[in-house]
Amino acid sequence: MRAAVGPDYPVIIRLSQWKQQDFTAQPGRDPEAMEEWLMAVVDAGADIFHCSQRRFWEPEFEGSDLNFAGWAKKLTGKPTITVGSSA
């Protein structure tokens, strides 16, 4: 990505840990797995993560107060945007 747009163009990617057809689908079932696939996107040149989850106010992992965007920021150090609210 970075090579295609140059160093001064912000690369923002929207991604999700759930699927409309399967609310329990998670590419990263724990912080370590999530970090592995997120860092591949960072290495490709992403500057900001626009993180979608079913309900943005719910924690991503049991035992943590962080939602998907919070974990993405913690794991990558990149800015994040949070979104999500589906019944």
C-alpha positions in Angstrom: 0.0 0.0 0.0 2.6 2.5 1.1 4.7 2.1 -2.1 1.6 2.8 -4.2 0.6 6.1 -2.5 3.9 7.5 -1.2 5.0 8.5 2.3 2.7 11.5 2.8 -0.7 10.0 2.0 -2.5 8.5 5.0 -3.5 4.9 4.6 -6.7 4.1 6.6 -8.1 0.6 6.5 -11.5 -0.5 7.8 -11.6 -3.9 9.2 -13.7 -6.1 11.4 -13.5 -8.9 13.9 -17.1 -10.1 13.2 -19.2 -11.0 10.2 -22.9 -10.1 9.8 -23.6 -13.8 9.1 -21.6 -15.0 12.1 -21.3 -12.6 15.1 -18.7 -14.9 16.7 -16.3 -14.9 13.8 -12.9 -13.5 15.0 -9.7 -13.8 12.9 -7.9 -13.0 16.2 -9.4 -15.1 18.9 -6.9 -13.7 21.4 -4.6 -10.7 21.6 -1.6 -12.6 20.2 -3.5 -13.9 17.2 -4.9 -10.4 16.6 -1.5 -8.8 16.8 -0.1 -11.2 14.2 -2.6 -10.3 11.5 -2.7 -6.6 12.4 1.1 -6.2 12.3 1.0 -7.7 8.7 -1.3 -4.8 7.8 1.0 -2.3 9.6 4.0 -3.7 7.7 2.0 -3.2 4.4 1.8 0.5 5.3 -1.4 1.1 7.2 -1.4 4.3 9.3 -4.9 4.2 10.9 -7.3 1.4 11.7 -11.0 2.0 11.4 -12.3 -0.9 13.6 -15.8 -2.2 13.2 -17.3 -4.5 15.8 -20.9 -5.5 16.4 -21.2 -3.3 19.5 -18.4 -0.8 19.9 -19.0 -0.5 23.7 -18.4 -4.2 24.4 -14.9 -5.6 25.2 -13.2 -7.5 22.5 -11.8 -10.2 24.8 -13.1 -11.6 28.1 -11.4 -10.0 31.1 -10.5 -6.8 29.3 -12.3 -3.4 29.1 -10.7 -2.7 25.7 -12.9 -2.9 22.6 -11.5 -3.9 19.1 -10.2 -0.4 18.4 -8.6 -0.3 21.9 -6.8 -3.5 21.3 -5.7 -2.5 17.8 -4.2 0.7 19.2 -2.5 -1.2 22.1 -1.0 -3.9 19.9 0.1 -1.7 17.0 0.6 1.8 18.4 -1.4 3.2 15.5 -4.4 5.6 15.8 -7.8 3.9 15.7 -11.4 4.8 14.9 -14.2 2.7 16.5 -17.6 1.9 15.0 -20.4 -0.6 15.6 -23.9 -0.9 16.8 -26.1 -3.8 15.7 -28.8 -5.4 17.6 
